[in-house]
């Protein structure tokens, strides 16, 4: 088995127009968060009026204009996402003081409204907690009411299904779906609406400007979503690629991918991450197998046996499950990596 991974640099709304129609089975992405200060420069570049509104203290209008900039990308997704395809968007709300007034800017509800008006079906959202132990995390008026406010320690994974039904009509399709299963105990964690124990990443980038820092969601978050909502061989898209976390998750899970990033200055960071995919991915996947082996050893009631690893599993649907083993990662073109599997 081999998978291909394209890394495109440019404006996502334009680059998406060049992708094959209905070719994307899953979108996993985390856009810049409107009204988070580290992204102000990027949004001002996309819409100078948003910056003017912010400078004048009109936070509500600036927030709306920033989301209009993201709308260009959401609109460009529609032709390329296949019927029955899934879109997963990791986003956090923003808290900010504008013109002397503190308030929350609800990014997750703004994104939700836009996808629903486009006809997508909402699936249950996931909250993942980013617990802070900072001693000054409780803000506002301290111990005295009523001016304090709660700490933002979570982000949302908004999940939408494009209308239509995916059909696994051939023997190869059905076999790929069976190989792409996950363990029973993983299902019980992954399909909860509250994820804990995941840690966000922040990478320091060379240079200055709006992308001198990059906030990134954890690899585990992207990998879970890839495994939950796609099968081996599917095409996964990230239109806000950052440092390539979704690309790496697709490689490790045996999926193809297309990633788009507006800032070409992140290219070296992405390629450095992907160059280590074989060692990283095999360590990660072997740990998955070890965790299941420990779980199986403590669960004598298991009735079935996996045909690839000969260890017990809880359900019949896990009997053909296969965890990819990476053999090679090669850059075969300026924008394309090819992954081989053992």
Backbone as numpy.savetxt, mean C-alpha at the origin, in Angstrom:
# Nx Ny Nz CAx CAy CAz Cx Cy Cz
8.82 -19.77 -12.90 7.99 -18.57 -12.90 8.86 -17.32 -12.90
8.46 -16.30 -13.64 9.14 -15.01 -13.65 8.09 -13.90 -13.55
8.48 -12.80 -12.95 7.61 -11.63 -12.88 8.38 -10.40 -13.35
7.65 -9.42 -13.87 8.25 -8.18 -14.33 7.76 -7.01 -13.48
8.64 -6.03 -13.32 8.35 -4.89 -12.45 8.87 -3.63 -13.13
7.93 -2.76 -13.53 8.27 -1.52 -14.22 8.25 -0.36 -13.23
9.27 0.49 -13.32 9.39 1.67 -12.47 9.35 2.90 -13.37
8.27 3.65 -13.30 8.07 4.81 -14.15 8.19 6.08 -13.31
8.79 7.11 -13.90 8.95 8.37 -13.18 8.27 9.48 -13.96
7.37 10.18 -13.29 6.61 11.25 -13.91 5.31 11.45 -13.17
4.45 12.27 -13.73 3.14 12.54 -13.16 2.23 11.33 -13.35
1.70 10.80 -12.26 0.91 9.56 -12.33 -0.30 9.69 -13.23
-0.99 10.83 -13.16 -2.20 10.99 -13.96 -1.89 10.86 -15.45
-0.70 11.31 -15.86 -0.32 11.18 -17.27 0.21 9.79 -17.58
1.06 9.25 -16.70 1.67 7.94 -16.96 0.62 6.83 -17.00
-0.42 6.95 -16.19 -1.46 5.91 -16.16 -2.17 5.78 -17.50
-2.22 6.85 -18.26 -2.91 6.81 -19.55 -2.21 5.91 -20.56
-0.94 5.58 -20.29 -0.18 4.74 -21.22 -0.26 3.26 -20.86
-0.87 2.92 -19.73 -0.98 1.52 -19.33 -2.11 0.83 -20.08
-1.99 -0.47 -20.20 -3.02 -1.26 -20.89 -4.33 -1.18 -20.12
-5.41 -1.02 -20.84 -6.73 -0.94 -20.22 -7.04 -2.25 -19.47
-7.66 -2.11 -18.29 -8.12 -3.24 -17.47 -7.01 -4.25 -17.18
-5.77 -3.76 -17.05 -4.63 -4.65 -16.82 -4.26 -4.80 -15.36
-4.82 -3.97 -14.47 -4.42 -3.93 -13.07 -5.44 -4.66 -12.21
-4.98 -5.65 -11.48 -5.85 -6.38 -10.57 -5.93 -5.75 -9.19
-4.86 -5.06 -8.79 -4.80 -4.50 -7.44 -3.98 -3.23 -7.44
-4.47 -2.24 -6.73 -3.72 -1.01 -6.45 -3.42 -0.98 -4.95
-2.15 -0.82 -4.61 -1.74 -0.61 -3.21 -0.89 0.64 -3.18
-1.36 1.68 -2.50 -0.63 2.93 -2.55 -0.89 3.76 -1.30
-0.02 4.74 -1.11 -0.18 5.73 -0.05 0.17 7.08 -0.64
-0.83 7.92 -0.92 -0.55 9.20 -1.56 0.02 10.20 -0.56
0.54 11.32 -1.05 0.87 12.41 -0.13 -0.39 12.83 0.63
-0.24 13.11 1.92 -1.40 13.43 2.74 -1.66 14.95 2.72
-2.78 15.38 2.19 -3.09 16.81 2.22 -3.08 17.37 3.65
-2.48 18.54 3.77 -2.38 19.31 5.02 -1.36 18.75 6.00
-0.55 17.78 5.58 0.65 17.41 6.33 1.79 18.26 5.78
2.50 18.97 6.66 3.42 20.00 6.21 4.51 19.48 5.28
4.99 18.25 5.47 6.07 17.75 4.64 5.68 17.64 3.17
4.35 17.66 2.88 3.90 17.53 1.50 3.43 18.87 0.92
3.54 19.97 1.68 3.05 21.26 1.18 3.69 21.65 -0.15
5.00 21.49 -0.24 5.69 21.89 -1.46 5.22 21.11 -2.67
4.98 19.82 -2.49 4.51 19.01 -3.60 3.14 19.48 -4.07
2.21 19.70 -3.14 0.87 20.14 -3.53 0.89 21.54 -4.14
1.75 22.40 -3.63 1.85 23.74 -4.22 2.37 23.68 -5.64
3.27 22.71 -5.92 3.73 22.52 -7.27 2.64 22.02 -8.20
1.75 21.15 -7.67 0.65 20.62 -8.48 -0.47 21.64 -8.65
-0.66 22.49 -7.63 -1.75 23.48 -7.69 -1.31 24.71 -6.89
-0.74 25.71 -7.55 -0.28 26.90 -6.83 -1.38 27.59 -6.02
-2.63 27.46 -6.47 -3.72 28.10 -5.73 -3.86 27.49 -4.34
-3.59 26.18 -4.21 -3.65 25.54 -2.90 -2.67 26.21 -1.94
-1.47 26.52 -2.45 -0.49 27.21 -1.62 -0.94 28.60 -1.25
-1.56 29.30 -2.19 -2.06 30.65 -1.89 -3.14 30.61 -0.82
-4.05 29.64 -0.92 -5.11 29.51 0.08 -4.51 29.25 1.47
-3.49 28.42 1.50 -2.87 28.09 2.78 -2.19 29.32 3.38
-1.49 30.06 2.55 -0.82 31.27 3.05 -1.81 32.29 3.58
-3.00 32.33 3.00 -4.02 33.27 3.45 -4.81 32.77 4.66
-4.48 31.58 5.14 -5.16 31.05 6.32 -6.47 30.36 6.03
-6.75 30.06 4.76 -7.99 29.37 4.38 -7.70 27.87 4.29
-7.65 27.21 5.44 -7.29 25.80 5.49 -8.28 24.91 4.77
-9.57 25.22 4.90 -10.58 24.37 4.25 -10.43 24.36 2.74
-10.23 25.54 2.14 -10.09 25.61 0.69 -8.79 24.97 0.23
-7.71 25.16 1.01 -6.44 24.53 0.65 -6.57 23.01 0.67
-7.25 22.50 1.69 -7.47 21.07 1.82 -8.23 20.52 0.62
-9.30 21.20 0.22 -10.10 20.77 -0.92 -9.27 20.80 -2.20
-8.47 21.82 -2.41 -7.67 21.92 -3.63 -6.62 20.82 -3.67
-6.05 20.47 -2.54 -5.07 19.39 -2.51 -5.72 18.07 -2.92
-6.94 17.84 -2.46 -7.62 16.60 -2.85 -8.02 16.62 -4.32
-8.27 17.79 -4.88 -8.55 17.86 -6.31 -7.31 17.44 -7.11
-6.13 17.76 -6.58 -4.90 17.33 -7.25 -4.79 15.81 -7.25
-5.17 15.18 -6.13 -5.17 13.71 -6.08 -6.25 13.12 -6.98
-7.36 13.85 -7.16 -8.46 13.35 -7.99 -8.01 13.05 -9.42
-7.03 13.79 -9.92 -6.54 13.53 -11.26 -6.00 12.10 -11.37
-5.36 11.64 -10.31 -4.84 10.27 -10.32 -5.97 9.26 -10.15
-6.89 9.52 -9.21 -7.99 8.57 -8.99 -8.80 8.42 -10.28
-9.00 9.50 -11.01 -9.74 9.41 -12.27 -8.99 8.59 -13.31
-7.66 8.72 -13.34 -6.87 7.98 -14.32 -6.76 6.50 -14.00
-7.10 6.12 -12.76 -7.10 4.70 -12.41 -8.22 3.93 -13.09
-9.35 4.58 -13.29 -10.56 3.87 -13.71 -10.37 3.01 -14.95
-9.75 3.50 -16.02 -9.64 2.65 -17.21 -8.68 1.46 -17.04
-7.68 1.59 -16.15 -6.65 0.55 -16.08 -6.97 -0.54 -15.05
-7.82 -0.25 -14.08 -8.20 -1.27 -13.10 -9.22 -2.21 -13.72
-8.97 -3.49 -13.61 -9.85 -4.48 -14.22 -11.18 -4.56 -13.47
-12.26 -4.98 -14.14 -13.52 -5.21 -13.44 -13.32 -6.19 -12.28
-13.86 -5.84 -11.12 -13.66 -6.65 -9.93 -12.33 -6.42 -9.25
-11.50 -5.49 -9.80 -10.21 -5.20 -9.19 -10.37 -4.42 -7.90
-9.32 -4.41 -7.10 -9.35 -3.82 -5.77 -8.37 -2.65 -5.69
-8.77 -1.60 -5.00 -7.92 -0.43 -4.75 -7.78 -0.26 -3.24
-6.55 -0.31 -2.74 -6.25 -0.13 -1.32 -5.43 1.13 -1.15
-5.94 2.06 -0.36 -5.28 3.35 -0.17 -4.98 3.54 1.31
-3.70 3.62 1.63 -3.28 3.92 2.99 -3.19 5.44 3.15
-3.93 5.99 4.10 -3.92 7.44 4.28 -4.24 7.79 5.73
-3.66 8.89 6.18 -3.94 9.37 7.52 -4.60 10.74 7.49
-5.37 11.03 8.50 -5.91 12.37 8.65 -4.80 13.32 9.10
-5.04 14.60 8.96 -4.05 15.60 9.33 -4.60 16.50 10.43
-3.75 16.85 11.38 -4.10 17.88 12.36 -3.14 19.04 12.15
-3.70 20.25 12.20 -2.87 21.40 11.86 -3.51 22.68 12.39
-2.66 23.61 12.75 -3.12 24.94 13.13 -2.94 25.87 11.93
-4.03 26.42 11.45 -4.01 27.36 10.33 -4.71 28.64 10.78
-4.04 29.76 10.61 -4.58 31.06 11.01 -4.99 31.06 12.49
-4.16 30.37 13.30 -4.37 30.35 14.74 -5.44 29.39 15.22
-6.04 28.62 14.33 -7.11 27.70 14.71 -6.66 26.26 14.46
-6.74 25.45 15.50 -6.37 24.03 15.38 -7.59 23.22 14.95
-7.38 22.28 14.02 -8.47 21.40 13.62 -7.91 20.17 12.93
-8.79 19.20 12.76 -8.46 17.99 12.02 -8.95 18.13 10.59
-8.13 17.67 9.64 -8.50 17.62 8.23 -8.68 16.16 7.84
-9.92 15.71 7.63 -10.23 14.28 7.51 -9.94 13.73 6.11
-8.70 13.40 5.86 -8.31 12.91 4.54 -8.99 11.61 4.15
-9.18 10.72 5.12 -9.74 9.42 4.75 -11.18 9.55 4.27
-11.94 10.43 4.88 -13.33 10.59 4.43 -13.40 11.32 3.09
-12.46 12.23 2.84 -12.42 12.92 1.54 -12.12 11.91 0.43
-11.17 11.02 0.65 -10.85 10.00 -0.36 -12.04 9.07 -0.55
-12.66 8.66 0.55 -13.81 7.77 0.45 -14.94 8.35 -0.37
-15.25 9.60 -0.17 -16.32 10.26 -0.91 -16.03 10.24 -2.41
-14.78 10.46 -2.76 -14.42 10.52 -4.17 -14.52 9.16 -4.85
-14.14 8.10 -4.17 -14.24 6.77 -4.79 -15.69 6.32 -4.89
-16.49 6.63 -3.90 -17.90 6.24 -3.96 -18.61 6.96 -5.10
-18.29 8.22 -5.33 -18.95 8.94 -6.42 -18.50 8.42 -7.78
-17.38 7.73 -7.83 -16.92 7.13 -9.08 -17.50 5.74 -9.30
-18.31 5.27 -8.37 -19.00 4.01 -8.56 -18.33 2.80 -7.95
-17.22 2.98 -7.25 -16.57 1.85 -6.57 -17.42 1.39 -5.38
-17.27 0.14 -5.03 -17.93 -0.40 -3.83 -16.95 -0.37 -2.66
-17.37 0.22 -1.57 -16.50 0.28 -0.39 -16.51 -1.06 0.33
-15.32 -1.53 0.71 -15.16 -2.68 1.58 -14.79 -2.18 2.97
-14.91 -3.02 4.01 -14.57 -2.55 5.35 -13.14 -2.01 5.40
-12.99 -0.87 6.05 -11.67 -0.25 6.15 -10.89 -0.87 7.31
-9.59 -0.74 7.22 -8.68 -1.23 8.26 -8.04 -0.03 8.94
-7.97 -0.08 10.24 -7.22 0.91 11.00 -5.92 0.27 11.45
-4.79 0.90 11.15 -3.54 0.38 11.72 -2.92 1.42 12.63
-2.60 0.94 13.81 -2.17 1.83 14.87 -0.67 2.08 14.81
-0.31 3.34 14.95 1.09 3.75 14.99 1.33 4.37 16.36
1.34 3.55 17.38 1.37 4.03 18.75 2.65 4.82 19.03
2.48 5.97 19.66 3.61 6.82 20.05 3.80 6.76 21.56
5.04 6.65 21.97 5.35 6.66 23.41 6.01 7.98 23.83
5.91 9.00 22.98 6.51 10.28 23.32 5.84 10.87 24.56
6.62 11.40 25.51 6.01 11.93 26.73 5.12 13.14 26.48
5.32 13.85 25.35 4.51 15.05 25.08 3.44 14.77 24.04
3.03 13.51 23.89 2.09 13.19 22.82 0.68 13.70 23.11
0.34 13.96 24.37 -0.98 14.47 24.69 -0.95 15.99 24.56
-1.74 16.49 23.62 -1.62 17.88 23.23 -2.81 18.71 23.72
-2.67 20.00 23.59 -3.76 20.89 23.95 -3.50 21.54 25.30
-4.47 21.41 26.22 -4.39 22.10 27.50 -3.93 21.19 28.63
-3.29 20.07 28.29 -2.75 19.21 29.33 -3.82 18.58 30.19
-3.75 18.82 31.50 -4.68 18.18 32.43 -5.98 18.95 32.63
-6.13 20.07 31.96 -7.29 20.92 32.22 -8.26 20.92 31.05
-9.53 20.63 31.30 -10.53 20.71 30.24 -10.85 22.18 29.94
-11.41 22.46 28.78 -11.87 21.52 27.75 -11.02 21.56 26.49
-9.82 22.16 26.56 -9.11 22.45 25.32 -8.21 21.37 24.78
-8.06 20.23 25.47 -7.16 19.18 24.99 -7.79 18.43 23.82
-6.97 17.68 23.10 -7.49 16.85 22.01 -6.71 15.55 21.97
-7.37 14.53 21.44 -6.78 13.19 21.44 -5.64 13.12 20.44
-4.72 12.17 20.67 -3.55 11.99 19.83 -3.90 11.14 18.61
-3.40 11.55 17.44 -3.56 10.77 16.22 -2.52 9.64 16.22
-2.95 8.41 16.48 -2.03 7.27 16.52 -2.47 6.16 15.57
-3.17 6.52 14.51 -3.59 5.49 13.56 -3.70 6.10 12.17
-3.67 5.21 11.19 -3.96 5.57 9.81 -5.00 4.59 9.30
-5.54 4.90 8.14 -6.60 4.09 7.55 -6.11 3.40 6.28
-6.58 2.18 6.07 -6.44 1.52 4.79 -7.84 1.44 4.20
-8.10 2.29 3.23 -9.40 2.36 2.57 -9.39 1.38 1.41
-10.41 0.52 1.33 -10.43 -0.53 0.32 -11.70 -0.42 -0.51
-11.52 -0.43 -1.84 -12.64 -0.28 -2.77 -12.56 -1.35 -3.86
-13.70 -1.82 -4.28 -13.79 -2.82 -5.35 -14.45 -2.19 -6.56
-13.79 -2.31 -7.70 -14.38 -1.80 -8.93 -15.53 -2.71 -9.34
-16.64 -2.16 -9.84 -17.77 -3.01 -10.26 -17.33 -4.07 -11.26
-17.98 -5.22 -11.15 -17.64 -6.35 -12.00 -17.20 -7.52 -11.15
-17.12 -8.68 -11.77 -16.74 -9.90 -11.06 -15.56 -10.55 -11.76
-14.56 -10.90 -11.01 -13.42 -11.62 -11.58 -13.77 -13.10 -11.72
-13.46 -13.66 -12.86 -13.76 -15.07 -13.13 -12.46 -15.83 -13.31
-12.30 -16.92 -12.57 -11.16 -17.81 -12.73 -11.61 -18.96 -13.62
-11.58 -18.71 -14.94 -12.25 -19.59 -15.88 -11.45 -20.75 -16.39
-10.11 -20.71 -16.29 -9.28 -21.78 -16.84 -8.64 -22.58 -15.71
-8.13 -23.74 -16.06 -7.43 -24.56 -15.06 -6.22 -23.82 -14.51
-5.49 -23.09 -15.38 -4.33 -22.34 -14.92 -4.73 -21.23 -13.95
-5.83 -20.56 -14.25 -6.32 -19.51 -13.35 -6.65 -20.07 -11.98
-7.35 -21.18 -11.98 -7.75 -21.77 -10.70 -6.54 -22.29 -9.93
-5.56 -22.84 -10.65 -4.36 -23.34 -9.98 -3.56 -22.18 -9.36
-3.46 -21.06 -10.09 -2.75 -19.90 -9.55 -3.44 -19.39 -8.30
-4.76 -19.39 -8.29 -5.50 -18.93 -7.11 -5.24 -19.85 -5.92
-5.22 -21.16 -6.15 -4.97 -22.10 -5.04 -3.55 -21.93 -4.50
-2.58 -21.73 -5.39 -1.20 -21.55 -4.94 -1.04 -20.26 -4.14
-1.92 -19.30 -4.36 -1.80 -17.98 -3.74 -2.49 -17.89 -2.39
-2.98 -19.00 -1.87 -3.67 -18.97 -0.58 -2.77 -18.50 0.55
-3.38 -18.21 1.67 -2.65 -17.83 2.88 -3.06 -18.78 3.99
-2.27 -18.82 5.05 -2.53 -19.72 6.15 -3.75 -19.26 6.97
-4.42 -20.21 7.55 -5.61 -19.96 8.37 -5.31 -18.94 9.46
-4.18 -19.10 10.13 -3.87 -18.19 11.23 -3.50 -16.80 10.70
-2.94 -16.72 9.49 -2.70 -15.42 8.88 -4.03 -14.74 8.55
-4.96 -15.51 8.00 -6.27 -14.96 7.67 -6.91 -14.30 8.89
-6.78 -14.94 10.04 -7.43 -14.43 11.25 -6.84 -13.10 11.71
-5.59 -12.83 11.37 -4.95 -11.55 11.70 -5.18 -10.53 10.59
-4.96 -10.95 9.37 -5.01 -10.01 8.24 -6.40 -9.46 8.02
-7.42 -10.26 8.20 -8.77 -9.82 7.90 -9.49 -9.30 9.14
-8.73 -8.78 10.06 -9.27 -7.99 11.17 -9.28 -6.54 10.75
-10.19 -5.75 11.32 -10.24 -4.34 10.96 -9.31 -3.47 11.79
-8.48 -4.09 12.65 -7.50 -3.36 13.44 -6.16 -4.08 13.34
-5.16 -3.39 12.79 -3.81 -3.96 12.69 -2.91 -3.22 13.68
-2.21 -4.00 14.48 -1.27 -3.44 15.45 0.09 -4.09 15.26
1.12 -3.46 15.81 2.45 -4.02 15.74 3.20 -3.72 14.46
2.64 -2.90 13.57 3.33 -2.49 12.36 3.98 -1.13 12.59
5.15 -0.95 12.05 5.87 0.30 12.30 6.14 1.00 10.98
5.75 2.26 10.91 6.01 3.06 9.73 7.49 3.31 9.56
7.88 3.68 8.33 9.28 3.95 8.02 9.42 5.39 7.57
10.54 5.97 7.88 10.86 7.29 7.32 12.30 7.24 6.84
12.49 7.48 5.55 13.83 7.45 4.98 14.31 8.87 4.73
15.57 9.13 5.10 16.17 10.42 4.77 16.71 10.34 3.36
16.33 11.30 2.51 16.75 11.31 1.12 17.86 12.33 0.92
18.69 12.09 -0.09 19.71 13.06 -0.43 19.06 14.31 -1.01
19.65 15.44 -0.72 19.13 16.68 -1.30 18.15 17.36 -0.37
17.51 18.36 -0.91 16.56 19.15 -0.14 15.27 19.28 -0.92
14.31 20.00 -0.35 13.06 20.21 -1.06 11.96 19.35 -0.52
10.83 19.31 -1.23 9.64 18.62 -0.72 9.84 17.13 -0.55
10.83 16.52 -1.23 11.05 15.09 -1.08 12.38 14.78 -0.42
12.90 15.67 0.43 14.12 15.37 1.17 13.85 14.34 2.24
12.57 14.09 2.53 12.15 13.01 3.44 11.03 12.23 2.75
10.91 10.98 3.13 9.84 10.16 2.56 9.22 9.32 3.65
7.95 9.55 3.96 7.24 8.70 4.88 6.72 7.49 4.13
7.00 6.30 4.64 6.65 5.09 3.91 5.86 4.15 4.80
4.85 3.47 4.22 4.18 2.47 5.02 5.06 1.23 5.15
4.81 0.38 6.15 5.67 -0.77 6.38 5.54 -1.81 5.27
6.62 -2.56 5.04 6.58 -3.65 4.08 5.48 -4.64 4.43
5.34 -4.97 5.70 4.34 -5.96 6.12 2.94 -5.53 5.71
2.64 -4.23 5.78 1.33 -3.73 5.38 1.10 -3.98 3.89
2.08 -3.59 3.07 1.93 -3.78 1.62 1.85 -5.27 1.28
2.66 -6.09 1.90 2.67 -7.52 1.59 1.35 -8.17 1.95
0.79 -7.83 3.09 -0.52 -8.38 3.46 -1.56 -8.06 2.40
-1.62 -6.80 1.99 -2.64 -6.39 1.02 -2.44 -7.09 -0.32
-1.20 -7.23 -0.76 -0.93 -7.94 -2.01 -1.41 -9.38 -1.92
-1.16 -10.04 -0.80 -1.58 -11.43 -0.64 -3.10 -11.56 -0.47
-3.72 -10.59 0.16 -5.15 -10.64 0.43 -6.00 -10.44 -0.82
-5.53 -9.58 -1.74 -6.40 -9.11 -2.81 -5.87 -9.38 -4.22
-4.87 -10.24 -4.36 -4.39 -10.60 -5.70 -3.89 -12.03 -5.68
-3.66 -12.59 -6.85 -3.11 -13.94 -6.97 -1.78 -13.86 -7.71
-0.99 -14.92 -7.60 0.31 -14.96 -8.26 0.15 -14.69 -9.75
1.04 -13.85 -10.27 0.99 -13.48 -11.67 0.17 -12.25 -11.97
-0.64 -11.77 -11.02 -1.42 -10.55 -11.21 -0.51 -9.34 -11.34
-1.07 -8.25 -11.88 -0.36 -6.99 -11.98 -0.83 -6.06 -10.86
0.12 -5.59 -10.06 -0.13 -4.70 -8.93 0.41 -3.31 -9.28
-0.35 -2.29 -8.96 0.03 -0.91 -9.29 0.18 -0.08 -8.04
1.23 0.77 -8.02 1.37 1.81 -7.01 1.65 3.13 -7.72
0.65 4.02 -7.80 0.85 5.29 -8.49 1.58 6.35 -7.67
1.87 6.07 -6.40 2.66 6.97 -5.55 3.76 6.10 -4.92
4.75 5.72 -5.70 5.64 4.61 -5.33 6.60 4.93 -4.21
7.00 6.20 -4.05 7.96 6.51 -3.00 9.23 5.71 -3.17
9.62 4.96 -2.15 10.86 4.18 -2.19 10.62 2.72 -2.57
9.44 2.41 -3.13 9.26 1.11 -3.75 8.80 -0.01 -2.84
8.10 0.30 -1.76 7.67 -0.76 -0.84 6.68 -1.71 -1.52
5.71 -1.17 -2.27 4.74 -2.03 -2.94 5.42 -2.89 -3.99
6.38 -2.32 -4.72 7.13 -3.10 -5.71 7.82 -4.29 -5.05
8.48 -4.04 -3.94 9.17 -5.11 -3.23 8.19 -6.17 -2.75
7.03 -5.74 -2.23 6.02 -6.70 -1.77 5.53 -7.57 -2.92
5.34 -6.97 -4.10 4.91 -7.74 -5.26 5.97 -8.76 -5.65
7.23 -8.38 -5.62 8.31 -9.31 -5.93 8.30 -10.50 -4.98
8.22 -10.21 -3.69 8.29 -11.26 -2.67 7.09 -12.19 -2.78
5.93 -11.68 -3.20 4.70 -12.48 -3.27 4.47 -13.12 -4.64
5.37 -12.92 -5.60 5.22 -13.54 -6.90 4.19 -12.88 -7.79
4.02 -11.57 -7.65 3.15 -10.79 -8.52 3.99 -9.89 -9.41
3.40 -9.44 -10.52 4.00 -8.41 -11.36 3.62 -7.03 -10.81
4.33 -5.99 -11.25 3.97 -4.67 -10.74 4.36 -3.56 -11.70
3.64 -2.45 -11.56 3.99 -1.18 -12.18 3.95 -0.14 -11.07
5.01 0.66 -10.96 5.07 1.70 -9.94 5.41 3.02 -10.59
4.76 4.09 -10.12 4.96 5.42 -10.69 5.32 6.38 -9.56
6.35 7.16 -9.77 6.80 8.13 -8.77 7.14 9.45 -9.46
6.63 10.54 -8.93 6.84 11.83 -9.55 8.26 12.35 -9.35
8.93 11.92 -8.27 10.25 12.44 -7.94 11.34 11.47 -8.41
12.00 11.80 -9.51 13.05 10.95 -10.04 14.23 10.85 -9.08
14.36 11.79 -8.17 15.45 11.74 -7.20 15.39 10.54 -6.28
14.27 9.85 -6.23 14.16 8.65 -5.40 14.61 7.38 -6.13
14.99 7.50 -7.39 15.32 6.33 -8.20 16.42 5.47 -7.57
17.48 6.09 -7.09 18.58 5.33 -6.50 18.12 4.57 -5.25
17.29 5.21 -4.43 16.79 4.55 -3.22 15.93 3.35 -3.57
15.08 3.49 -4.59 14.23 2.38 -5.01 15.07 1.23 -5.52
16.00 1.51 -6.42 16.79 0.43 -7.03 17.70 -0.23 -6.00
18.17 0.53 -5.03 18.96 -0.07 -3.96 18.13 -1.06 -3.16
16.89 -0.68 -2.86 15.99 -1.58 -2.13 15.70 -2.85 -2.94
15.41 -2.70 -4.22 15.05 -3.85 -5.03 16.23 -4.77 -5.29
17.45 -4.22 -5.30 18.62 -5.05 -5.55 18.84 -6.08 -4.45
18.25 -5.84 -3.28 18.38 -6.79 -2.15 17.15 -7.68 -2.00
16.32 -7.73 -3.02 15.03 -8.42 -2.90 15.18 -9.91 -2.68
16.18 -10.57 -3.29 16.30 -12.02 -3.15 16.56 -12.40 -1.70
17.57 -11.81 -1.10 17.90 -12.14 0.29 16.77 -11.74 1.23
16.29 -10.51 1.06 15.22 -10.03 1.93 13.97 -10.89 1.78
13.55 -11.13 0.53 12.31 -11.86 0.29 12.37 -13.29 0.77
13.49 -13.96 0.56 13.57 -15.35 1.01 13.63 -15.44 2.53
14.30 -14.49 3.18 14.29 -14.48 4.65 12.87 -14.27 5.16
12.16 -13.33 4.53 10.78 -13.03 4.96 9.88 -14.25 4.74
9.95 -14.86 3.57 9.08 -15.99 3.27 9.42 -17.23 4.09
10.71 -17.44 4.36 11.09 -18.56 5.23 10.57 -18.34 6.65
10.55 -17.09 7.08 10.00 -16.80 8.40 8.50 -17.09 8.44
7.79 -16.80 7.33 6.37 -17.16 7.24 6.18 -18.66 7.44
7.01 -19.44 6.78 6.90 -20.89 6.89 7.24 -21.36 8.30
8.25 -20.75 8.91 8.61 -21.14 10.28 7.48 -20.81 11.25
6.86 -19.65 11.07 5.75 -19.28 11.96 4.61 -20.28 11.83
4.33 -20.68 10.61 3.25 -21.66 10.44 3.64 -22.99 11.06
4.88 -23.43 10.90 5.32 -24.70 11.47 5.15 -24.70 12.98
5.48 -23.56 13.62 5.29 -23.46 15.07 3.81 -23.53 15.42
2.99 -22.83 14.64 1.56 -22.85 14.89 1.01 -24.27 14.72
1.45 -24.97 13.67 0.97 -26.33 13.42 1.38 -27.29 14.55
2.58 -27.08 15.08 3.05 -27.96 16.16 2.20 -27.81 17.42
1.57 -26.65 17.57 0.74 -26.39 18.75 -0.74 -26.64 18.48
-1.08 -27.12 17.28 -2.48 -27.29 16.89 -2.72 -28.70 16.35
-2.79 -29.69 17.23 -2.92 -31.08 16.78 -4.23 -31.39 16.07
-5.20 -30.48 16.10 -6.49 -30.75 15.48 -6.49 -30.57 13.97
-5.37 -30.16 13.36 -5.33 -29.94 11.92 -5.58 -31.23 11.15
-6.47 -31.18 10.15 -6.92 -32.38 9.44 -6.27 -32.56 8.07
-5.65 -31.49 7.53 -5.18 -31.54 6.15 -3.66 -31.37 6.11
-3.08 -31.65 4.94 -1.63 -31.56 4.77 -1.32 -30.81 3.48
-0.39 -29.86 3.57 0.00 -29.10 2.40 0.87 -29.96 1.49
0.53 -30.00 0.19 1.21 -30.88 -0.75 2.59 -30.40 -1.13
2.91 -29.12 -0.89 4.22 -28.59 -1.25 5.24 -28.70 -0.12
4.76 -28.69 1.13 5.67 -28.67 2.27 5.46 -29.84 3.22
4.42 -30.60 3.02 4.13 -31.79 3.84 3.89 -31.46 5.30
3.57 -30.20 5.62 3.19 -29.92 7.00 1.67 -29.79 7.08
1.12 -29.97 8.28 -0.33 -29.90 8.42 -0.85 -28.48 8.27
-2.08 -28.36 7.77 -2.77 -27.08 7.64 -4.20 -27.25 8.13
-4.84 -26.13 8.39 -6.14 -26.17 9.03 -7.28 -26.49 8.05
-7.16 -25.99 6.80 -8.28 -26.11 5.87 -7.83 -26.72 4.55
-8.79 -27.23 3.79 -8.50 -27.80 2.48 -7.94 -26.74 1.53
-8.37 -25.48 1.70 -7.92 -24.42 0.80 -6.44 -24.10 0.96
-5.80 -24.60 2.01 -4.37 -24.36 2.21 -3.50 -25.48 1.66
-4.09 -26.52 1.12 -3.30 -27.68 0.72 -2.41 -27.44 -0.49
-2.77 -26.48 -1.36 -1.94 -26.16 -2.52 -1.15 -24.87 -2.35
-1.29 -24.23 -1.20 -0.59 -22.98 -0.92 0.91 -23.14 -1.14
1.51 -22.14 -1.79 2.95 -22.17 -2.06 3.55 -20.80 -1.80
4.64 -20.76 -1.06 5.34 -19.51 -0.77 6.48 -19.36 -1.77
6.52 -18.27 -2.54 7.56 -18.13 -3.57 8.97 -18.14 -2.98
9.89 -18.71 -3.75 11.31 -18.66 -3.41 12.03 -17.90 -4.52
12.57 -16.73 -4.19 13.21 -15.89 -5.19 14.58 -16.44 -5.56
14.92 -16.39 -6.85 16.22 -16.88 -7.32 17.09 -15.75 -7.87
16.49 -14.73 -8.48 17.28 -13.68 -9.10 16.44 -12.42 -9.29
17.11 -11.28 -9.27 16.52 -10.00 -9.64 17.49 -9.33 -10.61
17.03 -9.07 -11.83 17.89 -8.49 -12.85 17.23 -7.26 -13.46
18.01 -6.22 -13.64 17.52 -5.04 -14.35 17.70 -5.29 -15.84
16.61 -5.44 -16.55 16.67 -5.84 -17.97 16.42 -4.66 -18.90
16.02 -3.53 -18.38 15.83 -2.31 -19.16 15.91 -1.14 -18.20
15.93 0.06 -18.74 16.06 1.24 -17.90 14.98 1.32 -16.83
13.78 0.82 -17.16 12.67 0.94 -16.23 12.08 -0.40 -15.80
12.78 -1.50 -16.05 12.17 -2.81 -15.83 13.13 -3.77 -15.11
12.59 -4.43 -14.08 13.29 -5.50 -13.38 12.58 -6.81 -13.66
13.35 -7.89 -13.78 12.81 -9.23 -13.97 13.21 -10.08 -12.78
12.23 -10.73 -12.18 12.47 -11.59 -11.01 12.26 -13.03 -11.42
13.23 -13.88 -11.12 13.10 -15.31 -11.33 12.88 -16.02 -10.00
12.15 -17.13 -10.05 11.83 -17.89 -8.84 12.30 -19.32 -8.99
12.75 -19.90 -7.89 13.25 -21.28 -7.93 12.08 -22.26 -8.03
